[in-house]
Each structure stands twice: as C-alpha cells, then as structure tokens.
Amino acid sequence: MKTIKYISSRVLAIIALALVFTLPANAQLSDNGYASIDWKFNAPMGNHFANKASGWGMNFSGGYFFSDNIGLGLFLNYSSNHKYIGQELIPVDNGVLYTDQQHTVFQLPFGVSARYQFNRGGVVQPYISANIGAEFAKYSTDYNVFETRQKTWGFYVSPEIGINVFPWSYGPGLHLALYYSYGTNKVDKIFNYHEKGLNNIGFLLGVSF
C-alpha cells in the first residue's frame, strides 16, 4: 500500500507540473490528438474479498481522431481496494488459523479504446467511449507477518462517459468521467475465498490535452 501511495503522489506531482509547463502550449496535443492523466476513484460492486471504495488509482489514456468525431487510442490504469477482517478462525490445510486479515485487490487493466466526441474544438466537449483489453489482478491477504496471494489475468471491458473542458485558448483542460468496468479475473486459492469477476464503478478526475 505504501508503494501505491508513493506512485500516486508522484503522478499527482507530474500532473501539477504539466499544468504549469503546458500553459503556453495549445489546448490539445494536436488538431487530431487527445490525452488525459487522471486520479481514479474506484468502488467495487459485489466483490466480497475487498469491497471498500478507494482513491488509490491513476488513469492514463490517449488517442487520435480519424474523423470529425471518432477517435481510437490506448489506455492504462490501476486501482487498489481493501477490506479489513477482524480475528477469526480460518481453515488452513488440515488445521485452522486464528488471526485478523487485510485483504487487497490490485487491478491493472490496459488495452484499446474507441471514443465518440461531441463539439470538438469547443470549450465544453462531452464524449462517450469504450475500453477493451486485458486486466492483471492480484488478490492478497496479509495476516500477522505473512501474505497469501494469487495473480490472475482476465478480459476487461469498460464503458465510459465524460467531459473535457478547455477554459483557456491555450493550455490544458479539465477532464471528468464516470465509468463501469468488468474483468473476468477470479480467485479460488486464498483460504476459503472464491470470487468470479471484478465489477467496479467510479470516476476519473484530471487533466486533458
């Protein structure tokens, strides 16, 4: 978790620097390019292993408009969700273990995206998009001085609706988006826990170019 905090703080610092150094630049990367760097807030749905909403996440995306409104690009993001469980008896092999636990699910999806953007070139530019790709996920539980974990891969899909606002003639803009995501990852080798699929909702808040 300290690693996630470290990465998040550094990325937020990069966003602040980008705001400063890109003010003299054009509002967008080019006439047809687009990109965003975001803080990601992620809330699991129906996931009992680690179901606490969390702001430990970031999103990176960018692409190119091949027509007036349709763009294709790439995305990569991560999030980390947690759940604390008090002391209880846990079946382990042929015995039991009495301990508390700290559950964590780390998700790292990446892939391609398709976007339809309204009012390109305007101050306010709403859009809808779909992200499709692969997702790496690590399920882990820390108890006492030990950790048990399982790494999995799955298929990932995420519809998204958002808005870019460019208040200045020059410089970056504000990006805000809402999303739902689903990954086919599953866990079945951590004590007696079984989870199939990762459902999430959340929002992105950051800088657009």
C-alpha positions in Angstrom: 0.0 0.0 0.0 2.9 2.3 0.7 4.1 1.7 -2.9 0.7 2.7 -4.3 0.8 5.9 -2.1 4.3 6.7 -3.4 3.3 6.2 -7.0 0.1 8.2 -6.7 1.8 11.2 -5.0 4.5 11.2 -7.7 1.9 11.1 -10.5 -0.1 13.9 -9.0 3.1 15.9 -8.9 3.6 15.2 -12.6 0.1 16.5 -13.3 0.8 19.7 -11.4 4.0 20.2 -13.4 2.1 19.5 -16.6 -0.4 22.3 -15.8 2.5 24.7 -15.3 4.6 23.9 -18.3 1.8 23.4 -20.9 0.0 26.7 -20.3 1.8 28.3 -23.3 1.0 25.3 -25.5 -2.1 24.5 -27.5 -5.1 23.3 -25.6 -4.8 19.8 -27.3 -1.8 17.8 -28.3 -2.6 18.5 -32.0 -5.6 19.1 -34.2 -6.4 15.4 -34.0 -4.7 14.1 -30.9 -6.0 13.8 -27.4 -4.8 12.6 -24.0 -5.6 12.7 -20.3 -3.9 12.0 -16.9 -6.4 11.3 -14.1 -6.8 10.4 -10.5 -9.1 7.3 -10.3 -11.7 6.6 -7.6 -12.8 3.0 -7.8 -15.7 1.3 -6.0 -16.1 -2.5 -6.2 -19.6 -4.0 -6.8 -20.4 -7.5 -5.5 -16.8 -8.2 -4.5 -16.7 -9.6 -1.0 -12.9 -10.1 -0.9 -12.0 -6.4 -0.9 -15.1 -4.2 -1.2 -14.1 -0.8 0.2 -14.1 2.1 -2.3 -10.7 3.7 -2.7 -9.0 6.6 -4.3 -5.7 4.8 -4.7 -5.6 4.8 -8.5 -4.5 6.6 -11.7 -5.5 6.6 -15.3 -3.6 7.3 -18.5 -5.2 7.5 -21.9 -4.7 9.0 -25.3 -5.5 8.6 -29.0 -6.1 10.1 -32.4 -9.3 11.3 -34.2 -9.6 9.6 -37.5 -12.8 11.5 -38.4 -14.6 14.6 -37.1 -15.9 12.8 -34.0 -14.5 9.3 -33.8 -11.1 8.5 -32.2 -9.1 5.4 -31.4 -6.5 5.1 -28.7 -4.8 3.3 -25.9 -5.4 3.3 -22.1 -3.7 2.0 -18.9 -4.9 2.5 -15.4 -4.6 0.9 -11.9 -6.6 0.8 -8.7 -6.2 -0.8 -5.3 -9.1 -1.7 -3.0 -9.0 -3.1 0.6 -11.0 -4.7 3.3 -10.1 -5.4 6.9 -11.4 -8.5 8.7 -11.1 -9.0 12.4 -9.8 -12.0 14.1 -11.5 -15.3 13.2 -10.8 -19.0 12.7 -9.6 -19.7 9.1 -9.4 -23.3 7.8 -5.8 -23.9 6.5 -5.0 -27.3 5.1 -5.8 -29.8 7.9 -6.0 -27.2 10.6 -7.2 -23.7 11.5 -5.6 -20.3 11.9 -6.8 -17.6 14.3 -5.9 -14.2 13.0 -7.1 -10.9 11.5 -6.6 -10.1 7.8 -6.0 -7.2 5.5 -7.4 -8.0 2.0 -6.3 -6.2 -1.1 -7.2 -6.4 -4.8 -4.9 -4.6 -7.1 -6.2 -4.1 -10.7 -4.2 -3.1 -13.8 -6.2 -3.0 -17.0 -4.8 -1.9 -20.3 -5.8 -2.0 -24.0 -7.5 -0.1 -26.8 -10.3 2.5 -26.6 -12.8 3.9 -29.1 -14.3 7.4 -28.5 -17.1 9.4 -29.9 -16.7 13.1 -29.0 -19.2 15.9 -29.3 -18.5 19.6 -30.1 -14.8 19.1 -31.0 -12.9 22.3 -30.8 -15.4 23.8 -28.3 -14.9 24.9 -24.7 -17.0 22.0 -23.5 -16.5 18.7 -25.2 -18.6 15.7 -23.9 -17.8 12.2 -25.1 -18.7 8.5 -24.8 -16.1 5.7 -25.1 -15.5 2.0 -24.7 -12.3 0.5 -23.3 -11.4 -3.1 -24.2 -8.4 -5.1 -23.3 -6.7 -7.3 -20.7 -6.6 -7.0 -16.9 -3.9 -8.1 -14.5 -5.2 -8.5 -10.9 -3.5 -9.5 -7.7 -5.6 -10.7 -4.8 -3.7 -10.8 -1.5 -4.3 -11.1 2.3 -1.8 -10.1 4.9 -2.1 -11.7 8.3 0.4 -11.4 11.1 3.8 -11.3 9.3 2.6 -13.5 6.4 0.9 -12.9 3.0 -1.0 -15.2 0.8 -1.7 -14.0 -2.8 -2.9 -15.1 -6.2 -2.2 -13.3 -9.5 -4.7 -13.6 -12.3 -5.4 -12.4 -15.9 -8.7 -11.7 -17.4 -10.6 -10.0 -20.2 -11.6 -6.3 -19.5 -14.3 -4.0 -20.8 -15.3 -0.6 -19.5 -17.9 1.9 -21.0 -17.2 5.5 -20.0 -19.0 8.8 -20.3 -17.1 12.0 -19.8 -16.4 15.7 -20.5 -13.4 17.8 -21.3 -13.5 21.5 -20.5 -10.9 23.9 -22.1 -11.5 27.3 -20.3 -8.4 28.9 -21.9 -7.5 29.4 -25.5 -4.1 28.0 -24.7 -3.2 25.4 -22.1 -4.6 22.1 -20.8 -8.2 21.4 -19.8 -10.2 19.7 -17.1 -11.3 16.0 -17.6 -14.1 14.3 -15.7 -15.6 10.9 -16.5 -17.8 8.2 -15.0 -17.2 4.6 -15.8 -18.3 1.0 -15.2 -15.8 -1.8 -15.6 -15.8 -5.6 -15.6 -12.9 -8.0 -15.6 -13.2 -11.8 -15.9 -10.5 -12.4 -13.2 -11.3 -14.8 -10.4 -9.7 -16.1 -7.2 -10.0 -19.5 -5.7 -6.8 -20.3 -3.9 -6.8 -18.0 -0.9 -8.0 -19.9 2.1 -11.8 -20.5 1.6 -12.4 -17.4 -0.6 -13.9 -17.6 -4.0 -14.6 -14.7 -6.3 -15.6 -14.7 -10.0 -15.3 -11.5 -11.9 -14.4 -7.9 -10.9 -17.3 -5.3 -11.2 -16.5 -1.7 -10.5 -17.9 1.8 -10.8 -16.1 5.0 -10.3 -14.9 8.3 -11.7 -11.8 9.9 -13.2 -10.7 13.5 -12.5 -7.7 15.0 -14.1 -6.0 17.0 -16.9 -6.9 16.7 -20.6 -4.7 17.8 -23.5 
